[in-house]
Amino acid sequence: MSLWADVVVGLIALLHVYILVLEMFLWDKPQGRRAFGLTQEFAQQTKVLAANQGLYNGFLAAGLLWGLWLGASAGLLVKVFFLGCVLVAGVFGAATANKRILFIQAIPAALGLALLML
């Protein structure tokens, strides 16, 4: 089960790297606006805020990758901590911003935590 847990953790890390790129570099570009359903005007006005969000997503990805690098036993608590952060952020985002975030972030994080616990 450890292999499957690490695969899920790795995919979640890659997702957060992708979110980092969207928020930090593509927010006001067509791909970023399409991903988040933004108008050009709103994207321009919120570009700095989005870059800040992207940086936080990068920290989540870095923590998950660090946990993978440490290995199954040494990295377990690191992976649990960062998956917990992703889960909380996903639930909060779904409650305050967009319900899709529950399926994009929170449920995959919960799956990763469940696999780590098996």
HULINLIN-V369185 format. One record per backbone hydrogen bond with DSSP energy under -0.5 kcal/mol. NH is the residue of the N-H (numbers start at 1). CO is the residue of the C=O. E is the energy in kcal/mol with one decimal. If there is no record, write none. Layout:
NH/CO/E + NH/CO/E
This chain:
5/1/-2.5 + 6/2/-2.4 + 7/3/-2.2 + 8/4/-2.4 + 9/5/-2.7 + 10/6/-2.6 + 11/7/-2.4 + 12/8/-2.4 + 13/9/-2.4 + 14/10/-2.4 + 15/11/-2.3 + 16/12/-2.0 + 17/13/-1.8 + 18/14/-2.4 + 19/15/-2.5 + 20/16/-2.2 + 21/17/-2.3 + 22/18/-2.6 + 23/19/-2.9 + 24/20/-3.1 + 25/21/-2.2 + 26/21/-1.5 + 29/26/-1.6 + 32/26/-0.9 + 33/29/-2.9 + 34/30/-2.5 + 35/31/-2.2 + 36/32/-1.8 + 37/33/-1.1 + 38/33/-2.3 + 43/39/-2.6 + 44/40/-2.3 + 45/41/-2.1 + 46/42/-1.8 + 47/44/-0.7 + 50/46/-2.6 + 51/47/-2.0 + 52/48/-1.7 + 53/49/-2.1 + 54/50/-2.7 + 55/51/-2.0 + 56/52/-1.8 + 57/53/-2.0 + 58/54/-1.9 + 59/55/-1.8 + 60/56/-1.9 + 61/57/-2.3 + 62/58/-2.7 + 63/59/-2.4 + 64/60/-2.2 + 65/61/-2.7 + 66/62/-2.4 + 67/63/-2.3 + 68/64/-2.0 + 69/65/-2.5 + 70/66/-2.1 + 71/67/-0.9 + 71/68/-0.7 + 75/71/-1.7 + 76/73/-0.8 + 79/75/-2.8 + 80/76/-2.7 + 81/77/-2.5 + 82/78/-2.5 + 83/79/-2.6 + 84/80/-2.3 + 85/81/-2.0 + 86/82/-2.3 + 87/83/-2.7 + 88/84/-2.6 + 89/85/-2.6 + 90/86/-2.7 + 91/87/-2.5 + 92/88/-2.6 + 93/89/-2.9 + 94/90/-2.3 + 95/91/-2.0 + 96/92/-2.1 + 97/93/-2.9 + 98/93/-2.0 + 101/98/-1.7 + 102/99/-1.5 + 103/99/-0.6 + 103/100/-0.8 + 104/100/-2.0 + 105/101/-2.9 + 106/101/-1.4 + 107/102/-2.9 + 109/105/-1.9 + 110/106/-2.5 + 111/107/-2.5 + 112/108/-2.6 + 113/109/-2.5 + 114/110/-2.5 + 115/111/-2.6 + 116/112/-2.1 + 117/113/-1.8 + 118/114/-1.0
